[in-house]
Amino acid sequence: MSVEKPAIWTKKGNKVEYVSAKWGDDVPLRSDGAEVLYHEYGVQLRRTTDGRYVLNVLCGRVGQYGVEIELTPEEIDSYRKRGDVFIHSLGENVYGDPNRFQSRIIRSC
């Protein structure tokens, strides 16, 4: 039995498997109105309706849990300069040592 990846539909009706900043204004909206700016398995960056940039990372090797942090102004600037490469790297850092980001965790689930 093969398992198909869930479809991601953008605002313009395009079906994509991977979302990044290159889609510009054609990014999917979440039910809470946030825009998904970057998405790959285990890492998602979204811009909330109030303009915050929130990174959600799936952590743990056996028991998995999600960690959400708000990007700092410096990280937002790095994202604007380096794009998806920066977010991928930041996601790996959070995954590798979520305790290092403990003071910045908005929600852990």
Order of alpha helices (4+ residues) and beta strands (2+ residues): beta-beta-beta-beta-beta-beta-alpha-alpha-beta
